[in-house]
C-alpha cells in the first residue's frame, strides 16, 4: 500500500521574473511559492508539471496486471521520498 503524498496539492505554474530572468514555481490557486530558480526555464516547467504527472502515473496503477507497474510504483515512491 502506498503512503499518502505530502507535497503541496494543486496546479503549479512557472513564472518568469523579467527583471532578472529567474523563475518561481507557485501554486496557481493559493500563490504559495513552491521553489525559486536563479535560472533554468526548462527545469521550472518540469517542476510545475510534477503534480499532474504524479496524478497521471497514479491513474496508470489501475492497469496493474495488464502492464508492468513496478517502475511506476518506484518513481511514485521516489517522489514521496520513500526511496
C-alpha positions as CSV (number, residue, x, y, z in Angstrom):
1,X,0.0,0.0,0.0
2,X,1.3,3.4,-0.9
3,X,1.7,6.2,1.6
4,X,0.0,9.5,1.1
5,X,1.8,12.1,-1.0
6,X,2.8,15.0,1.3
7,X,3.7,17.6,-1.4
8,X,1.7,20.8,-2.0
9,X,-1.5,19.8,-3.8
10,X,-3.0,21.7,-6.7
11,X,-1.9,23.0,-10.1
12,X,1.5,24.5,-10.1
13,X,2.8,27.1,-12.6
14,X,6.2,28.6,-13.5
15,X,6.5,32.3,-13.6
16,X,9.5,34.2,-15.1
17,X,10.8,37.2,-13.3
18,X,11.5,39.6,-16.1
19,X,13.8,41.9,-14.1
20,X,16.5,39.2,-13.5
21,X,15.5,36.1,-15.6
22,X,14.8,33.9,-12.6
23,X,11.9,31.6,-12.3
24,X,9.5,30.8,-9.5
25,X,7.1,27.8,-9.3
26,X,3.9,28.6,-7.4
27,X,0.6,27.0,-6.6
28,X,-1.7,28.7,-9.1
29,X,-4.6,28.8,-6.7
30,X,-3.0,29.9,-3.4
31,X,0.0,31.7,-4.8
32,X,2.2,29.7,-2.4
33,X,5.8,29.6,-3.6
34,X,7.0,26.0,-4.3
35,X,10.5,26.9,-5.3
36,X,12.7,29.6,-6.8
37,X,15.3,29.0,-9.5
38,X,18.0,31.5,-10.4
39,X,17.9,30.2,-13.9
40,X,16.5,27.2,-15.7
41,X,13.3,27.9,-17.5
42,X,13.0,24.2,-18.6
43,X,13.5,22.9,-15.0
44,X,10.9,25.4,-13.8
45,X,8.4,24.0,-16.4
46,X,9.2,20.4,-15.4
47,X,8.8,21.1,-11.7
48,X,5.5,22.9,-12.3
49,X,4.2,19.8,-14.2
50,X,5.2,17.4,-11.4
51,X,1.8,17.2,-9.5
52,X,-0.1,16.5,-12.7
53,X,2.5,13.9,-13.8
54,X,2.2,12.3,-10.4
55,X,-1.6,12.1,-10.7
56,X,-1.4,10.5,-14.2
57,X,1.1,7.9,-13.0
58,X,-1.2,7.0,-10.1
59,X,-4.0,6.6,-12.6
60,X,-1.9,4.1,-14.6
61,X,-1.7,1.8,-11.5
62,X,-5.2,0.7,-12.2
63,X,-3.7,-1.2,-15.1
64,X,-1.7,-3.5,-12.8
65,X,-1.8,-7.0,-14.3
66,X,-2.1,-5.6,-17.8
67,X,1.1,-3.6,-17.8
68,X,4.2,-3.8,-15.7
69,X,3.7,-1.2,-13.0
70,X,6.8,-1.8,-10.9
71,X,8.7,1.2,-12.5
72,X,5.6,3.4,-12.0
73,X,5.4,2.4,-8.3
74,X,9.1,3.1,-7.9
75,X,9.0,6.6,-9.4
76,X,5.9,7.4,-7.3
77,X,7.7,6.2,-4.1
78,X,10.8,8.3,-5.1
79,X,8.5,11.4,-5.4
80,X,7.1,10.7,-1.9
81,X,10.7,10.5,-0.6
82,X,10.5,6.8,0.2
83,X,13.5,5.7,-2.0
